[in-house]
Amino acid sequence: MKPGQKRFNVFDRIKSVKELLAPISQDSFTIRGLVLRCVKFRVGQAKKLNGTEAKTYDLLLKNGYHPKRAYEWLLLEDAPPHIREKLEQKKISIENARAQCIQWKKLSGSRLSTEFMEEMRNTIRRLRWKSHEGLEMQL
């Protein structure tokens, strides 16, 4: 952090962006999608914006919000509770929080897939065992 720069509460910023865009949509997922389209337009990946996207873009710029930064804030809305708590207490930066969220999602996804595979193995073992018992009885 640079000298003279103070950290802000990112959840207050998320709330202000959502309040700003409330006339366009009340749904967080829709707002996030609209802001993402604004980001893509700003960097040249999208050539045109439709009516609601253009309104979103104008509102963000008129109120001093950079679309990419607003999108990064909105992504933190789904952060796990332990990361949200660190952010609220200002123990970690927004960039660190985003990195921790990505890492946490990867780990939780791999844990779920490992549990799923183990459950499949157990089910297959039970099926094999039952099918072998049936074969022995027929012989």
trRosetta pair geometry for C-beta under 8 A, 3 or more apart (Angstrom, degrees):
i j d omega theta_ij theta_ji phi_ij phi_ji
1 5 5.6 -147 180 82 89 109
1 7 6.7 -67 -112 -58 146 93
1 93 7.5 -173 -60 -94 96 120
2 5 4.4 65 67 4 87 130
7 90 5.0 130 101 -143 146 123
7 93 7.7 -126 -117 -112 124 71
8 12 6.7 -105 164 61 97 118
8 13 6.3 81 121 -43 126 115
9 12 4.2 75 85 2 105 109
9 13 7.2 177 96 -8 57 82
9 87 7.9 102 -151 145 64 86
9 88 6.7 31 -140 -131 104 58
9 90 7.6 -83 -90 -64 67 101
10 13 5.4 -53 -154 37 42 114
10 14 6.3 47 147 -24 70 100
10 73 5.5 -162 -170 -136 97 94
10 76 5.7 -4 135 87 140 155
10 87 5.8 -54 34 175 121 125
10 94 5.7 131 -82 -97 142 109
10 97 7.8 -142 21 51 162 160
11 14 5.3 -40 -143 32 39 116
11 15 6.4 45 153 -21 63 101
11 76 7.9 -114 -74 112 70 114
11 77 8.0 117 -118 -104 78 68
11 84 7.6 62 -66 -157 130 96
11 87 7.2 116 -29 118 100 120
11 88 6.6 -4 4 -92 134 88
12 15 5.6 -52 -150 36 32 114
12 16 6.4 31 151 -19 65 105
13 16 5.7 -53 -146 36 33 110
13 17 6.4 33 154 -19 66 103
13 70 7.9 -140 155 -118 106 66
13 73 5.2 -93 107 -146 116 154
14 17 5.9 -55 -149 36 30 109
14 18 6.3 27 154 -16 65 109
14 73 5.1 -162 -77 151 80 106
14 74 6.2 136 -130 -92 97 52
14 76 7.0 -126 -67 73 134 97
14 77 5.5 149 -156 -78 150 101
15 18 5.8 -58 -147 39 29 109
15 19 6.2 29 154 -19 65 107
16 19 5.6 -51 -144 37 32 111
16 20 6.2 38 153 -24 63 106
17 20 5.5 -53 -150 34 31 116
17 21 6.3 8 158 0 65 111
17 31 7.6 128 131 166 98 131
17 35 7.7 24 172 -85 131 145
17 60 7.8 23 -139 -110 97 91
17 65 6.3 117 -105 -127 100 161
17 70 5.1 147 -123 -151 145 109
17 73 6.6 133 -2 88 149 134
17 74 6.8 -101 96 -66 147 100
18 21 6.1 -66 -141 51 29 96
18 22 6.4 62 150 -62 63 85
18 28 7.0 -27 -114 -104 126 78
18 31 6.2 26 -115 -172 75 175
19 22 5.4 -18 -151 -20 34 122
20 59 5.8 151 158 158 104 119
20 60 7.5 108 126 -87 141 54
20 63 5.8 -112 -135 29 143 171
20 65 7.5 160 72 -6 169 146
21 24 5.0 -51 -174 40 76 115
21 25 6.5 -14 146 47 100 78
21 31 5.2 118 107 -131 144 112
21 34 7.2 162 -160 80 141 140
21 35 7.8 -78 -73 -58 162 102
21 56 6.1 30 -124 -125 115 90
21 59 6.4 142 -88 100 71 150
22 25 7.6 -106 -142 74 26 34
22 26 6.2 38 -147 -95 73 67
24 31 7.5 116 87 -103 111 81
24 34 6.8 114 133 -146 141 177
24 52 5.7 124 -159 -159 110 97
24 55 5.9 167 -95 103 122 124
24 56 5.8 77 -129 -76 176 88
24 59 7.5 -133 -28 3 131 155
25 30 4.2 -115 170 104 156 129
25 31 5.4 -163 81 -63 115 76
25 34 6.9 162 17 -15 137 142
25 52 7.6 64 -36 -173 108 133
27 30 4.0 71 80 11 110 110
27 31 6.6 -179 90 -12 56 84
28 31 5.7 -56 -147 36 31 112
28 32 6.3 33 155 -20 66 106
28 74 7.5 170 -172 -162 89 103
28 77 6.4 -146 -168 127 136 158
29 32 5.8 -53 -149 35 30 112
29 33 6.5 31 152 -18 63 106
30 33 5.6 -55 -150 36 33 112
30 34 6.4 33 153 -19 66 105
31 34 5.8 -55 -149 36 31 111
31 35 6.3 27 155 -15 66 107
31 56 8.0 166 -146 -127 64 130
31 74 6.8 -151 112 -132 102 143
32 35 5.9 -56 -146 39 30 108
32 36 6.3 34 152 -23 64 106
32 71 7.1 99 -153 -137 70 75
32 74 4.8 178 -104 144 90 137
32 75 7.4 111 -140 -71 123 59
32 77 7.9 -125 -75 35 125 134
33 36 5.6 -52 -147 33 31 114
33 37 6.6 33 153 -19 64 101
34 37 5.8 -52 -154 32 33 111
34 38 6.7 35 147 -20 64 103
34 52 6.4 -84 -119 132 126 100
34 53 5.7 -160 -150 -106 82 66
34 56 4.4 175 156 -73 121 170
35 38 5.3 -49 -152 33 38 116
35 39 6.6 44 147 -23 66 99
35 56 6.6 -126 -76 164 56 131
35 60 7.2 118 -121 -76 90 146
35 67 5.8 177 -168 -159 78 85
35 70 5.4 -121 -153 107 137 110
35 71 4.7 178 129 -81 115 85
35 74 6.1 128 55 6 154 154
36 39 5.5 -48 -151 31 36 114
36 40 6.5 34 151 -17 66 103
36 71 5.7 108 -81 -126 61 133
37 40 5.6 -53 -148 38 35 111
37 41 6.3 37 151 -20 66 104
37 46 6.1 33 -165 -30 73 171
37 49 6.4 120 142 -122 114 94
37 53 4.7 -69 108 -132 137 128
37 56 7.7 82 68 71 105 140
38 41 5.6 -53 -148 36 32 112
38 42 6.3 36 152 -24 64 106
38 49 7.2 36 -94 -108 61 139
38 53 6.4 -174 -64 -172 75 86
38 56 5.7 -120 -55 110 129 108
38 57 4.4 172 -124 -90 109 85
38 60 6.3 90 169 23 163 152
38 67 4.0 -142 118 -133 112 144
38 71 7.8 -171 66 -52 98 116
39 42 5.6 -55 -149 33 30 114
39 43 6.5 9 160 -2 65 108
39 67 4.7 -163 -73 128 65 113
39 68 4.9 103 -125 -85 109 68
39 71 5.2 -29 -47 -18 139 153
40 43 6.4 -65 -144 46 29 96
40 45 4.1 -79 -164 72 87 111
40 46 4.1 74 118 -13 106 108
41 44 7.8 46 -178 -69 28 20
41 45 7.5 -82 -62 57 24 69
41 46 4.4 -52 -76 72 66 110
41 47 7.9 -69 -123 48 78 6
41 48 7.7 -39 -116 135 113 7
41 49 5.3 -13 -85 -57 155 108
41 53 7.3 132 -29 155 143 122
41 57 6.5 -45 71 -97 145 143
41 67 8.0 19 55 72 92 175
42 57 7.9 176 -57 -136 95 113
42 67 5.4 175 -21 47 145 134
42 68 6.9 -118 75 -38 147 96
43 68 7.9 74 -43 -70 113 122
46 49 6.8 74 127 -71 129 70
49 53 3.8 -137 -169 105 100 115
49 54 4.4 144 105 -64 118 74
49 57 5.9 -51 -133 -12 177 140
50 53 5.1 85 49 18 67 108
50 54 6.8 -130 97 -10 28 94
51 54 5.9 -60 -147 35 24 109
51 55 6.5 22 156 -17 62 105
52 55 5.6 -50 -147 35 35 113
52 56 6.3 40 152 -21 65 104
53 56 5.6 -52 -150 35 33 114
53 57 6.3 36 151 -21 65 105
54 57 5.6 -50 -146 35 32 114
54 58 6.3 32 155 -18 64 106
55 58 5.8 -56 -147 38 30 110
55 59 6.2 30 155 -19 65 107
56 59 5.9 -57 -148 36 28 110
56 60 6.3 27 156 -19 64 107
57 60 6.0 -58 -151 35 27 110
57 61 6.4 16 158 -9 64 111
57 67 6.8 -20 -122 -76 73 133
58 61 6.1 -62 -145 43 28 104
58 62 5.9 26 161 -19 67 113
59 62 6.0 -57 -139 39 26 109
59 63 6.2 4 166 0 62 115
60 63 6.5 -79 -152 48 21 96
60 65 4.4 -88 -164 78 79 106
60 66 7.6 30 158 172 112 2
60 67 5.4 75 131 -79 160 76
60 70 6.0 -104 -137 -5 124 159
61 64 7.8 54 -175 -63 30 18
61 65 7.3 -92 -67 60 26 65
61 67 7.8 -24 -58 -41 81 92
65 69 6.8 -141 -172 75 73 105
65 70 4.7 53 168 -60 121 124
66 69 4.3 67 72 13 102 111
66 70 6.7 180 80 -12 49 86
67 70 5.7 -58 -144 39 30 111
67 71 6.2 32 157 -21 66 106
68 71 5.7 -54 -150 34 31 112
68 72 6.5 33 152 -19 64 104
69 72 5.6 -51 -150 34 34 113
69 73 6.6 35 150 -19 64 102
70 73 5.7 -52 -152 34 34 113
70 74 6.4 34 151 -20 66 106
71 74 5.6 -53 -146 37 34 111
71 75 6.6 41 153 -26 64 100
72 75 5.8 -48 -152 26 32 115
72 76 7.2 34 150 -20 60 101
72 94 6.8 77 140 157 117 125
72 98 6.7 -45 -163 -80 97 143
73 76 5.8 -57 -163 28 38 112
73 77 7.7 57 141 -39 61 88
73 94 7.4 -45 -93 -144 68 136
74 77 5.6 -23 -168 -8 47 119
75 78 6.9 -60 -178 33 46 98
75 98 6.7 48 101 -118 126 102
75 101 7.6 152 142 97 99 160
76 79 5.0 -5 -167 -32 63 120
76 84 7.8 136 166 -99 90 76
76 87 6.9 126 -180 -107 132 169
76 94 6.8 -81 -62 -147 150 88
76 97 6.0 38 -123 122 119 129
76 98 6.7 -78 -78 -78 95 78
76 101 7.1 -146 -115 -44 63 155
78 101 7.7 99 93 -158 80 134
79 83 4.4 -109 172 90 116 119
79 84 4.9 149 92 -61 111 81
79 87 7.0 71 86 -5 165 141
79 97 6.3 -23 -119 172 149 109
79 101 5.1 -87 -118 -94 83 122
80 83 5.1 83 61 14 78 104
80 84 7.0 -144 96 -9 36 92
80 101 7.0 170 6 -118 86 76
80 104 5.6 -105 -1 143 138 158
81 84 5.4 -55 -142 37 33 114
81 85 6.2 37 159 -25 67 104
82 85 5.8 -47 -149 30 30 115
82 86 6.9 31 152 -17 60 103
83 86 5.7 -52 -152 35 37 111
83 87 6.4 37 150 -18 66 105
83 92 7.6 -61 -154 56 74 145
83 97 5.4 122 178 -149 109 87
83 100 5.3 170 -111 104 124 125
83 101 5.9 163 132 -72 175 81
83 104 7.0 -120 -37 -13 133 155
84 87 5.7 -57 -151 38 32 112
84 88 6.2 32 154 -20 67 106
85 88 5.8 -53 -146 36 30 111
85 89 6.3 16 158 -6 64 110
86 89 6.0 -65 -146 47 29 102
86 91 4.5 -86 -160 60 81 112
86 92 4.7 30 143 11 121 110
86 97 6.9 -180 88 -97 110 99
87 90 7.2 27 -179 -80 34 37
87 91 7.8 -81 -60 41 20 74
87 92 6.3 -54 -78 65 60 91
87 94 7.4 65 -129 -94 113 58
87 97 5.1 36 -76 -96 114 150
92 96 4.3 -118 -177 91 107 128
92 97 5.3 134 110 -59 120 82
92 100 7.2 3 162 -6 165 142
93 96 4.7 95 53 10 78 102
93 97 6.9 -137 97 -7 41 88
94 97 5.5 -54 -147 35 31 114
94 98 6.5 33 154 -20 65 102
95 98 5.8 -51 -150 33 31 110
95 99 6.5 29 152 -16 63 106
96 99 5.7 -55 -148 38 34 111
96 100 6.2 32 154 -18 67 107
97 100 5.7 -55 -145 39 30 110
97 101 6.3 35 153 -24 64 104
98 101 5.6 -52 -148 32 31 114
98 102 6.6 31 154 -18 64 103
99 102 5.9 -53 -151 35 32 111
99 103 6.4 29 153 -15 65 109
100 103 5.6 -55 -144 41 33 111
100 104 6.0 36 155 -22 67 108
101 104 5.7 -55 -144 37 28 111
101 105 6.3 27 157 -18 64 106
102 105 5.9 -56 -149 36 29 109
102 106 6.5 29 153 -19 63 106
103 106 5.8 -55 -150 35 31 112
103 107 6.4 27 155 -15 65 108
104 107 5.8 -58 -148 40 31 109
104 108 6.1 25 157 -15 67 109
105 108 5.9 -54 -138 41 29 106
105 109 6.0 32 158 -21 64 109
106 109 5.8 -59 -148 37 26 111
106 110 6.3 21 156 -16 63 107
107 110 5.8 -57 -146 37 30 107
107 111 6.3 32 154 -21 65 106
108 111 5.6 -50 -146 35 34 114
108 112 6.4 34 155 -19 65 105
109 112 5.8 -54 -147 36 31 110
109 113 6.3 25 156 -14 65 107
110 113 5.8 -54 -144 40 33 108
110 114 6.2 37 154 -23 65 106
111 114 5.7 -55 -147 36 29 112
111 115 6.4 28 154 -17 64 106
112 115 5.8 -54 -147 37 31 110
112 116 6.2 33 153 -21 64 107
113 116 5.4 -51 -145 37 34 115
113 117 6.3 35 155 -19 66 104
114 117 5.9 -53 -146 36 30 109
114 118 6.4 31 154 -19 63 107
115 118 5.7 -55 -148 37 31 112
115 119 6.4 32 153 -19 65 106
116 119 5.7 -55 -150 36 30 112
116 120 6.5 32 151 -19 64 104
117 120 5.5 -52 -149 35 34 114
117 121 6.5 37 151 -21 65 102
118 121 5.6 -49 -149 33 33 113
118 122 6.5 34 152 -18 64 104
119 122 5.7 -52 -148 36 32 112
119 123 6.4 34 153 -20 64 106
120 123 5.7 -55 -149 36 32 112
120 124 6.3 30 154 -18 66 106
121 124 5.8 -56 -148 38 30 110
121 125 6.3 33 153 -21 65 105
122 125 5.6 -52 -148 34 31 113
122 126 6.5 30 154 -18 64 104
123 126 5.8 -55 -151 35 32 110
123 127 6.4 31 151 -19 65 105
124 127 5.6 -53 -147 36 34 112
124 128 6.3 36 154 -20 66 104
125 128 5.8 -54 -148 35 31 111
125 129 6.3 32 154 -21 64 106
126 129 5.7 -53 -147 34 31 113
126 130 6.4 27 156 -14 65 106
127 130 6.0 -57 -148 39 30 107
127 131 6.2 26 156 -17 66 110
128 131 5.8 -59 -144 40 29 108
128 132 6.2 29 156 -20 66 106
129 132 5.9 -55 -148 35 28 109
129 133 6.6 30 153 -21 62 104
130 133 5.7 -51 -150 31 34 113
130 134 6.7 35 153 -19 64 103
131 134 5.7 -52 -153 34 35 113
131 135 6.7 38 149 -21 64 103
132 135 5.6 -52 -150 33 37 113
132 136 6.6 37 154 -20 67 103
133 136 5.9 -54 -151 33 33 111
133 137 6.6 32 153 -19 65 106
134 137 5.9 -56 -151 33 33 111
134 138 6.7 31 154 -19 65 106
135 138 5.9 -58 -152 34 33 110
135 139 6.7 27 155 -17 66 106
136 139 6.0 -57 -150 35 33 108
